[in-house]
Amino acid sequence: MANFAVLSYSAMAKQTIEYYIQLWLSGNEAAFGQILDFYYRRLLYACRKMVSSREDAEELVMNALLKIWQHRHRLSEVRQFDGYLFGILRQEIVGLARKRVVSFEDISDVPLAELGEVAHPELTLNELQSRYQVALNKLSPRQREVFLALREQDLSRDAIAEKMGMSVHTANSHINTALKILRQEMKEYPEALVGILVSSTLFL
């Protein structure tokens, strides 16, 4: 009975994500956040089995998600979204392997036909990181100091206010302004993806 419950949940989850995929492809950008929630950890888990560095794995996953988002107009021709997405991730992994020596497990056991294929130039995480740096440079020195204390030192807003000798209201104002500038600079990217990127180790 327990196994049946698990299988039923998996089928239900699959049906739900397929609904959000179709919703996204029909023009509902907010649905992309649900797709990210469903696939991000799965992609990262699969990637970590083949790539030893978590930072490398996060970068590869983000590049795969960026490609899916940027070329969503092609997805109407894709029959198996899972296979297409994991195929993109596999190509990212292979590309990294060609550039430098990393610790891999054997990936030849996974049939390429099940993973899908893509071959086209894309936006990369490097470009998004550059946009992030541009946004940081647009902040005032105090805004940047407060935002980075939240982002990189993982301090609470109360702790930031106390450390920097300001009210919590002022600290919140600086943080909200910084986030507004960041979102504006990266407005062509889906907010859900930017949120994951800004909270990941990739921007530390």
C-alpha positions as CSV (number, residue, x, y, z in Angstrom):
1,M,0.0,0.0,0.0
2,A,2.9,2.4,0.8
3,N,4.5,1.8,-2.6
4,F,1.2,2.4,-4.3
5,A,0.8,5.7,-2.4
6,V,4.3,6.8,-3.6
7,L,3.5,5.9,-7.2
8,S,0.2,7.8,-7.0
9,Y,1.9,10.8,-5.7
10,S,4.5,10.7,-8.4
11,A,1.9,10.4,-11.1
12,M,0.0,13.3,-9.5
13,A,3.1,15.4,-9.3
14,K,3.9,14.6,-13.0
15,Q,0.5,15.6,-14.1
16,T,0.6,18.8,-12.1
17,I,4.0,19.9,-13.5
18,E,2.8,19.1,-17.0
19,Y,-0.1,21.5,-16.4
20,Y,2.3,24.3,-15.3
21,I,4.5,23.6,-18.4
22,Q,1.6,24.1,-20.7
23,L,0.5,27.1,-18.7
24,W,4.0,28.6,-19.1
25,L,4.2,27.9,-22.8
26,S,0.9,29.6,-23.3
27,G,2.4,32.8,-22.0
28,N,1.9,32.7,-18.2
29,E,5.4,33.7,-17.0
30,A,4.5,33.1,-13.3
31,A,4.1,29.4,-14.0
32,F,7.8,29.2,-14.6
33,G,8.4,29.5,-10.9
34,Q,6.5,26.3,-10.3
35,I,8.6,24.5,-12.9
36,L,11.8,25.7,-11.1
37,D,10.5,24.5,-7.8
38,F,9.8,21.1,-9.3
39,Y,13.0,20.6,-11.2
40,Y,15.8,22.5,-9.5
41,R,16.6,20.0,-6.8
42,R,16.1,17.1,-9.1
43,L,18.6,18.6,-11.6
44,L,21.1,19.5,-8.9
45,Y,20.9,16.0,-7.4
46,A,21.5,14.4,-10.8
47,C,24.3,16.7,-11.6
48,R,26.1,16.2,-8.2
49,K,26.2,12.5,-9.1
50,M,28.5,13.4,-12.0
51,V,30.2,16.6,-10.8
52,S,32.1,16.7,-7.5
53,S,31.9,20.5,-7.0
54,R,28.6,21.9,-5.8
55,E,29.4,25.3,-7.3
56,D,30.1,23.7,-10.7
57,A,26.9,21.7,-10.4
58,E,24.8,24.8,-9.5
59,E,26.3,26.7,-12.5
60,L,25.5,23.8,-14.9
61,V,21.9,23.5,-13.6
62,M,21.4,27.3,-13.9
63,N,22.7,27.3,-17.4
64,A,20.3,24.5,-18.3
65,L,17.4,26.4,-16.8
66,L,18.4,29.6,-18.6
67,K,18.4,27.7,-21.9
68,I,15.0,26.2,-21.3
69,W,13.6,29.6,-20.5
70,Q,15.3,31.4,-23.4
71,H,14.2,28.9,-26.0
72,R,10.7,28.1,-24.7
73,H,9.3,28.8,-28.1
74,R,10.9,25.5,-29.2
75,L,9.3,23.4,-26.5
76,S,6.1,22.9,-28.4
77,E,8.0,20.4,-30.5
78,V,9.3,18.5,-27.5
79,R,7.4,15.4,-26.5
80,Q,9.3,14.7,-23.3
81,F,10.1,17.8,-21.3
82,D,12.0,15.8,-18.7
83,G,14.2,14.2,-21.4
84,Y,14.9,17.5,-23.1
85,L,15.8,19.4,-19.9
86,F,18.0,16.6,-18.6
87,G,19.6,16.3,-22.0
88,I,20.5,20.0,-21.9
89,L,22.1,19.4,-18.5
90,R,24.0,16.5,-19.8
91,Q,25.5,18.6,-22.6
92,E,26.5,21.2,-20.0
93,I,28.3,18.5,-18.0
94,V,30.0,17.2,-21.1
95,G,31.0,20.7,-22.0
96,L,32.6,21.2,-18.6
97,A,34.4,17.9,-18.8
98,R,36.0,19.0,-22.1
99,K,37.2,22.3,-20.5
100,R,38.9,20.9,-17.4
101,V,39.3,17.7,-15.4
102,V,36.5,17.2,-12.9
103,S,35.4,14.2,-10.9
104,F,32.8,12.3,-12.9
105,E,30.9,9.1,-12.5
106,D,30.3,7.2,-15.7
107,I,27.4,8.8,-17.5
108,S,27.4,6.5,-20.5
109,D,24.8,4.3,-18.6
110,V,22.1,6.9,-19.3
111,P,20.8,6.5,-22.8
112,L,21.1,9.7,-24.8
113,A,17.8,9.0,-26.5
114,E,16.1,9.3,-23.1
115,L,17.9,12.6,-22.4
116,G,17.2,14.5,-25.6
117,E,19.5,16.7,-27.6
118,V,20.0,20.4,-28.2
119,A,22.7,22.3,-30.1
120,H,22.4,26.1,-30.1
121,P,24.1,29.1,-28.5
122,E,22.5,30.4,-25.3
123,L,22.7,32.9,-22.6
124,T,25.0,31.7,-19.8
125,L,25.3,32.2,-16.1
126,N,28.4,34.4,-16.8
127,E,26.2,37.0,-18.5
128,L,23.7,37.0,-15.6
129,Q,26.5,37.3,-13.1
130,S,27.8,40.3,-15.1
131,R,24.3,41.9,-14.9
132,Y,24.3,41.3,-11.1
133,Q,27.7,43.1,-10.8
134,V,26.4,46.0,-12.9
135,A,23.4,46.2,-10.5
136,L,25.6,46.2,-7.5
137,N,27.7,49.0,-8.9
138,K,24.5,51.1,-9.3
139,L,23.9,51.0,-5.5
140,S,25.1,53.7,-3.2
141,P,28.0,52.6,-1.0
142,R,25.6,52.3,2.0
143,Q,23.0,50.4,0.1
144,R,25.6,48.0,-1.2
145,E,27.1,47.5,2.3
146,V,23.7,46.7,3.8
147,F,22.7,44.4,0.9
148,L,25.9,42.4,1.0
149,A,25.7,42.0,4.7
150,L,22.3,40.4,4.2
151,R,23.4,38.4,1.1
152,E,27.0,37.3,1.9
153,Q,27.2,37.5,5.7
154,D,23.7,36.0,6.2
155,L,22.9,38.6,8.9
156,S,19.3,39.3,9.9
157,R,17.9,42.7,9.2
158,D,17.8,43.4,12.9
159,A,21.5,42.4,13.2
160,I,22.4,44.6,10.2
161,A,20.7,47.6,11.7
162,E,22.5,47.1,15.1
163,K,25.9,46.5,13.4
164,M,25.7,49.5,11.2
165,G,24.1,51.9,13.7
166,M,20.8,52.5,11.9
167,S,17.2,51.7,12.5
168,V,15.6,48.5,11.2
169,H,13.4,50.7,9.0
170,T,16.4,52.3,7.4
171,A,18.1,48.9,6.9
172,N,14.9,47.6,5.3
173,S,14.7,50.6,3.0
174,H,18.3,50.1,1.8
175,I,17.6,46.4,1.2
176,N,14.4,47.0,-0.7
177,T,16.0,49.6,-2.9
178,A,18.9,47.2,-3.7
179,L,16.5,44.4,-4.6
180,K,14.4,46.8,-6.8
181,I,17.6,47.8,-8.7
182,L,18.7,44.2,-9.0
183,R,15.3,43.2,-10.4
184,Q,15.3,46.1,-12.8
185,E,18.8,45.3,-14.1
186,M,17.8,41.6,-14.7
187,K,14.2,42.2,-15.6
188,E,14.4,40.2,-18.8
189,Y,15.0,37.1,-16.7
190,P,12.2,35.3,-14.9
191,E,12.0,36.6,-11.3
192,A,11.9,33.0,-9.9
193,L,15.2,32.2,-11.6
194,V,16.8,35.4,-10.4
195,G,15.7,34.7,-6.9
196,I,17.4,31.3,-6.9
197,L,20.5,32.7,-8.4
198,V,20.8,35.6,-6.0
199,S,20.4,33.2,-3.0
200,S,22.8,30.6,-4.3
201,T,26.6,30.3,-3.7
202,L,27.2,31.3,-7.3
203,F,27.0,35.1,-6.5
204,L,29.1,34.9,-3.4
